[in-house]
Amino acid sequence: MVVIECPHCEEHIELDDDASGLFECPFCEGEFEWGESDTLAPTSAGGANNSITTFSHVAHGLGGVLLIFGLFSNWVILISGQISLGITPLGIKGSFGGLSETSSWFEGLSSEDAFLAFVGLIFMILVIIALLFQIAHITFRIIVHMTEAGNLEISIKMIERAYYKRWATSKGALICTVAGYLLIQLTAFITIGADTEFEIIPRPSFYVISLIAALIAQVYFSYQETLMNQ
């Protein structure tokens, strides 16, 4: 028999030594996986699995880099051209030639655009939370892969938490990113667009489209890796 901790309620559960598959906790009724993937046995799917892992590494790395640069990049374009104006998580950014300046959301709270500034602060918080989710997700991912490779020895409890929380943190990064973008996009459309009689139409930047695509790919490949290890 092997004794493990439920990843949901942390109660101790006894399983047969050769048990594997999907189980239900007798205490909290939460479902969890145990078996070959948790004992870190190698899979036999060959090249296809290696390709999924490779693409997953690329998606995770790209998502992390884009989220970091996203703190200073335009998510919503207001004006483009020689003179450009856009919305970043830190405020409204204006650029002319090689010069740029950002008016922070905190400064906007005392102006007539206080509503946009207030929503902008929520947008900034969501982006920061998304970044923290991404950092946690990549950390859990590194722990799992290093343990699978035999380069890290940690407790079964830590392995379980890293294995299950890497999936939740991946989705968390995507959800907060999409929620933050939709919130600021809709608010900009209602406020700036309406105030200018839609001479200015806020639109998504190429950056934010790339970011969301990378995070969707990250979630997809994480799910495929989970299926691969079952």
C-alpha positions as a LaTeX table, in Angstrom:
\begin{tabular}{lrrr}
\hline
Residue & $x$ (\AA) & $y$ (\AA) & $z$ (\AA) \\
\hline
Met1 & 0.00 & 0.00 & 0.00 \\
Val2 & 1.04 & 3.59 & $-0.62$ \\
Val3 & $-0.22$ & 6.55 & 1.40 \\
Ile4 & $-0.69$ & 9.85 & $-0.43$ \\
Glu5 & $-2.28$ & 13.19 & 0.40 \\
Cys6 & $-5.41$ & 14.32 & $-1.41$ \\
Pro7 & $-4.42$ & 17.39 & $-3.49$ \\
His8 & $-7.74$ & 19.00 & $-2.56$ \\
Cys9 & $-8.26$ & 18.44 & 1.18 \\
Glu10 & $-4.79$ & 17.03 & 2.10 \\
Glu11 & $-6.29$ & 14.02 & 3.93 \\
His12 & $-4.25$ & 10.83 & 3.79 \\
Ile13 & $-5.48$ & 8.17 & 1.36 \\
Glu14 & $-4.30$ & 4.58 & 0.98 \\
Leu15 & $-3.90$ & 3.13 & $-2.52$ \\
Asp16 & $-2.56$ & $-0.15$ & $-3.82$ \\
Asp17 & 1.06 & $-0.07$ & $-4.91$ \\
Asp18 & 0.13 & $-0.68$ & $-8.55$ \\
Ala19 & $-2.92$ & 1.64 & $-8.54$ \\
Ser20 & $-3.20$ & 4.11 & $-11.41$ \\
Gly21 & $-5.88$ & 6.21 & $-13.04$ \\
Leu22 & $-8.56$ & 8.61 & $-11.84$ \\
Phe23 & $-9.68$ & 8.33 & $-8.21$ \\
Glu24 & $-12.21$ & 10.04 & $-5.95$ \\
Cys25 & $-11.18$ & 11.18 & $-2.48$ \\
Pro26 & $-13.34$ & 9.43 & 0.17 \\
Phe27 & $-13.17$ & 12.54 & 2.34 \\
Cys28 & $-13.93$ & 15.48 & 0.02 \\
Glu29 & $-15.05$ & 13.56 & $-3.09$ \\
Gly30 & $-12.57$ & 15.53 & $-5.20$ \\
Glu31 & $-11.10$ & 13.72 & $-8.20$ \\
Phe32 & $-7.37$ & 13.24 & $-8.68$ \\
Glu33 & $-5.02$ & 11.23 & $-10.84$ \\
Trp34 & $-2.46$ & 8.78 & $-9.60$ \\
Gly35 & $-0.31$ & 6.22 & $-11.30$ \\
Glu36 & 2.35 & 6.24 & $-13.95$ \\
Ser37 & 2.40 & 10.01 & $-14.40$ \\
Asp38 & 2.67 & 10.64 & $-10.63$ \\
Thr39 & 5.36 & 8.00 & $-10.14$ \\
Leu40 & 7.14 & 9.71 & $-13.03$ \\
Ala41 & 7.48 & 6.63 & $-15.22$ \\
Pro42 & 8.49 & 7.39 & $-18.83$ \\
Thr43 & 5.86 & 7.26 & $-21.54$ \\
Ser44 & 6.16 & 5.27 & $-24.75$ \\
Ala45 & 4.43 & 7.53 & $-27.24$ \\
Gly46 & 7.76 & 8.44 & $-28.83$ \\
Gly47 & 8.18 & 11.30 & $-31.26$ \\
Ala48 & 4.64 & 12.62 & $-30.99$ \\
Asn49 & 5.04 & 13.15 & $-27.26$ \\
Asn50 & 8.40 & 14.83 & $-27.77$ \\
Ser51 & 6.84 & 17.20 & $-30.31$ \\
Ile52 & 4.03 & 18.10 & $-27.91$ \\
Thr53 & 6.55 & 18.79 & $-25.15$ \\
Thr54 & 8.71 & 20.89 & $-27.48$ \\
Phe55 & 5.80 & 22.99 & $-28.69$ \\
Ser56 & 4.65 & 23.34 & $-25.09$ \\
His57 & 8.07 & 24.64 & $-24.02$ \\
Val58 & 7.96 & 27.22 & $-26.82$ \\
Ala59 & 4.41 & 28.35 & $-25.93$ \\
His60 & 5.29 & 28.66 & $-22.24$ \\
Gly61 & 8.47 & 30.62 & $-22.90$ \\
Leu62 & 6.73 & 32.93 & $-25.37$ \\
Gly63 & 3.78 & 33.49 & $-23.02$ \\
Gly64 & 6.09 & 34.39 & $-20.15$ \\
Val65 & 8.19 & 36.83 & $-22.20$ \\
Leu66 & 5.14 & 38.51 & $-23.74$ \\
Leu67 & 3.48 & 38.99 & $-20.35$ \\
Ile68 & 6.59 & 40.66 & $-18.95$ \\
Phe69 & 6.88 & 43.04 & $-21.92$ \\
Gly70 & 3.11 & 43.48 & $-21.77$ \\
Leu71 & 3.41 & 45.74 & $-18.74$ \\
Phe72 & 4.87 & 48.42 & $-21.03$ \\
Ser73 & 3.26 & 47.54 & $-24.38$ \\
Asn74 & 0.10 & 48.85 & $-25.99$ \\
Trp75 & $-2.83$ & 46.46 & $-25.59$ \\
Val76 & $-5.33$ & 48.79 & $-27.25$ \\
Ile77 & $-4.44$ & 51.13 & $-30.12$ \\
Leu78 & $-6.14$ & 54.53 & $-30.16$ \\
Ile79 & $-4.09$ & 56.38 & $-32.79$ \\
Ser80 & $-1.41$ & 54.91 & $-35.03$ \\
Gly81 & 1.11 & 56.57 & $-37.31$ \\
Gln82 & 3.92 & 59.03 & $-36.73$ \\
Ile83 & 2.07 & 60.11 & $-33.62$ \\
Ser84 & 0.63 & 57.11 & $-31.77$ \\
Leu85 & $-1.53$ & 56.72 & $-28.72$ \\
Gly86 & $-2.32$ & 53.47 & $-26.95$ \\
Ile87 & $-3.38$ & 51.88 & $-23.70$ \\
Thr88 & $-0.91$ & 49.89 & $-21.60$ \\
Pro89 & $-1.48$ & 48.27 & $-18.18$ \\
Leu90 & 0.34 & 51.23 & $-16.61$ \\
Gly91 & $-1.62$ & 53.98 & $-18.34$ \\
Ile92 & $-2.14$ & 55.76 & $-21.65$ \\
Lys93 & 1.06 & 55.91 & $-23.69$ \\
Gly94 & 1.81 & 58.53 & $-26.32$ \\
Ser95 & 4.69 & 58.22 & $-28.78$ \\
Phe96 & 6.22 & 60.60 & $-31.29$ \\
Gly97 & 9.28 & 59.59 & $-33.25$ \\
Gly98 & 11.60 & 57.89 & $-30.78$ \\
Leu99 & 10.09 & 59.54 & $-27.73$ \\
Ser100 & 7.26 & 58.18 & $-25.58$ \\
Glu101 & 5.52 & 59.17 & $-22.39$ \\
Thr102 & 2.93 & 57.37 & $-20.28$ \\
Ser103 & 0.20 & 59.07 & $-18.27$ \\
Ser104 & $-0.48$ & 56.72 & $-15.36$ \\
Trp105 & $-3.93$ & 55.64 & $-14.23$ \\
Phe106 & $-3.28$ & 57.23 & $-10.84$ \\
Glu107 & $-2.90$ & 60.63 & $-12.49$ \\
Gly108 & $-6.18$ & 60.10 & $-14.34$ \\
Leu109 & $-8.18$ & 59.51 & $-11.16$ \\
Ser110 & $-8.26$ & 63.27 & $-10.50$ \\
Ser111 & $-9.30$ & 64.18 & $-14.06$ \\
Glu112 & $-12.58$ & 64.09 & $-15.97$ \\
Asp113 & $-11.55$ & 60.66 & $-17.25$ \\
Ala114 & $-11.69$ & 59.18 & $-13.74$ \\
Phe115 & $-13.92$ & 56.27 & $-14.80$ \\
Leu116 & $-11.47$ & 55.17 & $-17.49$ \\
Ala117 & $-8.61$ & 55.54 & $-15.00$ \\
Phe118 & $-10.45$ & 53.46 & $-12.38$ \\
Val119 & $-11.08$ & 50.67 & $-14.90$ \\
Gly120 & $-7.46$ & 51.04 & $-16.01$ \\
Leu121 & $-6.30$ & 50.29 & $-12.46$ \\
Ile122 & $-8.40$ & 47.12 & $-12.43$ \\
Phe123 & $-6.90$ & 46.24 & $-15.82$ \\
Met124 & $-3.38$ & 46.75 & $-14.41$ \\
Ile125 & $-4.13$ & 44.53 & $-11.40$ \\
Leu126 & $-5.48$ & 41.76 & $-13.65$ \\
Val127 & $-2.34$ & 41.87 & $-15.80$ \\
Ile128 & $-0.10$ & 41.69 & $-12.74$ \\
Ile129 & $-2.11$ & 38.72 & $-11.43$ \\
Ala130 & $-1.79$ & 37.06 & $-14.84$ \\
Leu131 & 1.98 & 37.56 & $-14.70$ \\
Leu132 & 2.14 & 36.06 & $-11.20$ \\
Phe133 & 0.07 & 33.08 & $-12.39$ \\
Gln134 & 2.48 & 32.64 & $-15.30$ \\
Ile135 & 5.54 & 32.75 & $-13.05$ \\
Ala136 & 3.97 & 30.21 & $-10.67$ \\
His137 & 2.94 & 28.01 & $-13.60$ \\
Ile138 & 6.44 & 27.96 & $-15.12$ \\
Thr139 & 7.91 & 27.25 & $-11.66$ \\
Phe140 & 5.59 & 24.27 & $-11.14$ \\
Arg141 & 6.34 & 23.09 & $-14.67$ \\
Ile142 & 10.10 & 23.20 & $-14.06$ \\
Ile143 & 9.65 & 21.25 & $-10.80$ \\
Val144 & 7.65 & 18.52 & $-12.56$ \\
His145 & 10.06 & 18.17 & $-15.49$ \\
Met146 & 13.16 & 18.19 & $-13.30$ \\
Thr147 & 11.61 & 15.51 & $-11.09$ \\
Glu148 & 10.69 & 13.41 & $-14.13$ \\
Ala149 & 14.28 & 13.70 & $-15.37$ \\
Gly150 & 15.61 & 12.61 & $-11.96$ \\
Asn151 & 17.40 & 15.93 & $-11.40$ \\
Leu152 & 15.31 & 16.95 & $-8.40$ \\
Glu153 & 14.21 & 14.99 & $-5.35$ \\
Ile154 & 11.25 & 16.37 & $-3.44$ \\
Ser155 & 8.41 & 14.96 & $-1.37$ \\
Ile156 & 5.42 & 13.25 & $-2.97$ \\
Lys157 & 3.25 & 16.00 & $-1.49$ \\
Met158 & 5.23 & 18.67 & $-3.35$ \\
Ile159 & 5.15 & 16.69 & $-6.60$ \\
Glu160 & 1.36 & 16.34 & $-6.34$ \\
Arg161 & 0.87 & 20.05 & $-5.74$ \\
Ala162 & 3.18 & 21.03 & $-8.60$ \\
Tyr163 & 1.47 & 18.56 & $-10.94$ \\
Tyr164 & $-2.07$ & 19.75 & $-10.26$ \\
Lys165 & $-1.40$ & 23.44 & $-9.76$ \\
Arg166 & 0.53 & 23.86 & $-13.00$ \\
Trp167 & $-2.74$ & 23.27 & $-14.88$ \\
Ala168 & $-4.74$ & 25.70 & $-12.71$ \\
Thr169 & $-2.09$ & 28.43 & $-12.94$ \\
Ser170 & $-1.91$ & 28.05 & $-16.73$ \\
Lys171 & $-5.65$ & 28.68 & $-17.02$ \\
Gly172 & $-5.40$ & 31.50 & $-14.46$ \\
Ala173 & $-2.87$ & 33.39 & $-16.60$ \\
Leu174 & $-5.10$ & 33.08 & $-19.67$ \\
Ile175 & $-8.33$ & 34.03 & $-17.87$ \\
Cys176 & $-6.85$ & 37.14 & $-16.20$ \\
Thr177 & $-5.23$ & 38.25 & $-19.46$ \\
Val178 & $-8.42$ & 37.91 & $-21.51$ \\
Ala179 & $-10.57$ & 39.47 & $-18.76$ \\
Gly180 & $-8.21$ & 42.44 & $-18.44$ \\
Tyr181 & $-8.08$ & 43.02 & $-22.18$ \\
Leu182 & $-11.85$ & 42.77 & $-22.71$ \\
Leu183 & $-12.46$ & 45.10 & $-19.77$ \\
Ile184 & $-10.18$ & 47.87 & $-21.01$ \\
Gln185 & $-11.17$ & 47.38 & $-24.66$ \\
Leu186 & $-14.88$ & 47.72 & $-23.91$ \\
Thr187 & $-14.35$ & 50.69 & $-21.57$ \\
Ala188 & $-12.15$ & 52.50 & $-24.11$ \\
Phe189 & $-14.75$ & 51.90 & $-26.81$ \\
Ile190 & $-17.53$ & 53.31 & $-24.62$ \\
Thr191 & $-15.61$ & 56.30 & $-23.25$ \\
Ile192 & $-12.98$ & 57.40 & $-25.79$ \\
Gly193 & $-14.89$ & 56.15 & $-28.82$ \\
Ala194 & $-18.15$ & 57.79 & $-27.79$ \\
Asp195 & $-16.48$ & 61.05 & $-26.68$ \\
Thr196 & $-14.85$ & 61.46 & $-30.11$ \\
Glu197 & $-18.01$ & 60.39 & $-31.96$ \\
Phe198 & $-15.99$ & 57.31 & $-32.98$ \\
Glu199 & $-13.42$ & 59.28 & $-34.92$ \\
Ile200 & $-11.11$ & 57.25 & $-32.66$ \\
Ile201 & $-12.02$ & 53.57 & $-32.64$ \\
Pro202 & $-10.05$ & 51.63 & $-30.01$ \\
Arg203 & $-8.78$ & 48.35 & $-31.47$ \\
Pro204 & $-6.60$ & 45.46 & $-30.26$ \\
Ser205 & $-2.88$ & 45.68 & $-30.92$ \\
Phe206 & $-0.90$ & 42.98 & $-32.69$ \\
Tyr207 & 0.88 & 42.45 & $-29.36$ \\
Val208 & $-2.25$ & 41.51 & $-27.40$ \\
Ile209 & $-3.45$ & 39.19 & $-30.18$ \\
Ser210 & $-0.06$ & 37.43 & $-30.08$ \\
Leu211 & $-0.14$ & 37.23 & $-26.27$ \\
Ile212 & $-3.60$ & 35.66 & $-26.11$ \\
Ala213 & $-2.71$ & 33.22 & $-28.91$ \\
Ala214 & 0.45 & 32.18 & $-27.01$ \\
Leu215 & $-1.46$ & 31.65 & $-23.75$ \\
Ile216 & $-4.18$ & 29.64 & $-25.53$ \\
Ala217 & $-1.45$ & 27.48 & $-27.07$ \\
Gln218 & 0.10 & 27.11 & $-23.62$ \\
Val219 & $-3.16$ & 25.85 & $-22.10$ \\
Tyr220 & $-3.79$ & 23.54 & $-25.08$ \\
Phe221 & $-0.35$ & 21.93 & $-24.96$ \\
Ser222 & $-0.49$ & 21.64 & $-21.16$ \\
Tyr223 & $-3.74$ & 19.72 & $-21.57$ \\
Gln224 & $-2.18$ & 17.52 & $-24.24$ \\
Glu225 & 0.74 & 16.76 & $-21.91$ \\
Thr226 & $-1.73$ & 15.77 & $-19.19$ \\
Leu227 & $-3.44$ & 13.36 & $-21.60$ \\
Met228 & $-0.08$ & 12.09 & $-22.76$ \\
Asn229 & 0.93 & 11.15 & $-19.22$ \\
Gln230 & $-2.27$ & 9.33 & $-18.34$ \\
\hline
\end{tabular}
